Amino acid sequence: MTSVTESTWTVPTATDLRRDLAAIDLPALVERHGTPLLVLDPARVAEQYRVLRRALPDVRPYYAVKALSHEAALSAVRDEGGFFDVASPREAALVAGLGVAPDHCIYTHPVKKPADVAAAARAGIRTFVFDNEGELDKFRGLEERVELMLRLEYRTPQALIDLSYKYGAPPAEALELVRAAQRRGLRVCGLSFHPGSQLASVEPLLRDIQHAAMLIDCLADVGVHLDVLDIGGGLPVPYDAAVPHVNSFVSAIEEEVRPLTERGIQVISEPGRFVAAPAMLAVAGVVGVTRRGGMPWYYLDDGLYGSFSNVLSDHVHPTIYAYDAGLEERPTFPSVLAGPTCDSNDVITTSAMLPALDVGDLVVAPFMGAYTSVTACEFNGLPKAAVVVV
Ligand SMILES: Cc1ncc(COP(=O)(O)O)c(C=O)c1O
């Protein structure tokens, strides 16, 4: 798949994609499994995880299982000696089932069912996240077995997904919440935040790190000593526009976190999209062709309720190409790609640039590993795309 070495990470061209696809016999996979299909390359998951570790040696990455929880992806991270961010009993069980030690996992959902907290703690997970006082009562009886990170609200309206809209305590309430935990005999080990997903630049992340570092200092001044800072996810991938490569983020992040590391604060992260997205390719078949409003419409067998659920939930715009190499030389036209359900909203894009397609042709979309199969459903009785591991 596309290599990531330059400081800007560009959208793969049709030619790039065809070169990458030469390594897999896509027609044979389609013949065997039909469409829609998601082609998962676990080696790419491992590579992305390694890239991150190399690029940010002072930040321990806990892979956010929510992005792509396929066993092959999780095993790839495990085989790298990796760490995991889980947010539900099922995610915790998936990772444990692969033999990952509980001390390689953190449980980051800020609002949990008491039974889920108890089960995760029984399974040996030690680090949990909270962002409100009521959550603390769910740890009663587990005081000796758990440590908590306080999730902070750092709004990022300019991120594609502002992950502080729903979760995170106002930083001004941090001391009060730490004291509330201490009154219950619970240890708060650190702070966490998410800078927003698919960041367009490193600035919001730097601003959040700086603020959290200042807060750690302020808390230390009143006798509260924290030793973990979790800087969340947010690293982007190039769906339809170039994005800064991780190397462009790294020096700035390292500069911010190094003084913290030197003071004995462990900095960790929760990358999801960056690790998972490049590892999966979506393949859909054209089921119907028509013209509406002067434009070609292609009805696919995958859509917003399937693998392209990321368009809805993440507001991303995957680049979609015709698969057939011969089609590349033909003129392209602005085209509509519609999903297979009866819902009129099930339109993936109204601006794909595609050659004239026929029923039975295939389209392919790179960077479809994160928040795709995990957020797909079976609306209209249409099965989710099969995931094929290559
Ligand atoms: C708590 C938490 N951690 C990590 C992630 C992964 O973020 P990203 O995919 O932007 O790396 C998410 C995404 O929703 C999240 O909610």
The ligand as a MOL file (V3000), in Angstrom:
LIG
                    3D

  0  0  0     0  0            999 V3000
M  V30 BEGIN CTAB
M  V30 COUNTS 16 16 0 0 0
M  V30 BEGIN ATOM
M  V30 1 C -11.5060 8.0750 23.5490 0
M  V30 2 C -10.9710 7.9200 22.1680 0
M  V30 3 N -9.6860 7.5510 22.0110 0
M  V30 4 C -9.1420 7.3910 20.8080 0
M  V30 5 C -9.8940 7.5580 19.6560 0
M  V30 6 C -9.2240 7.3460 18.3380 0
M  V30 7 O -9.0250 8.5700 17.7060 0
M  V30 8 P -8.4260 8.6750 16.2510 0
M  V30 9 O -9.1240 7.6750 15.4080 0
M  V30 10 O -8.6790 10.0850 15.8600 0
M  V30 11 O -6.9500 8.3870 16.3370 0
M  V30 12 C -11.2310 7.9620 19.7610 0
M  V30 13 C -12.0340 8.1820 18.5740 0
M  V30 14 O -13.2570 8.2810 18.6130 0
M  V30 15 C -11.7910 8.1450 21.0550 0
M  V30 16 O -13.0670 8.5080 21.2350 0
M  V30 END ATOM
M  V30 BEGIN BOND
M  V30 1 1 1 2
M  V30 2 1 2 3
M  V30 3 2 2 15
M  V30 4 2 3 4
M  V30 5 1 4 5
M  V30 6 1 5 6
M  V30 7 2 5 12
M  V30 8 1 6 7
M  V30 9 1 7 8
M  V30 10 2 8 9
M  V30 11 1 8 10
M  V30 12 1 8 11
M  V30 13 1 12 13
M  V30 14 1 12 15
M  V30 15 2 13 14
M  V30 16 1 15 16
M  V30 END BOND
M  V30 END CTAB
M  END
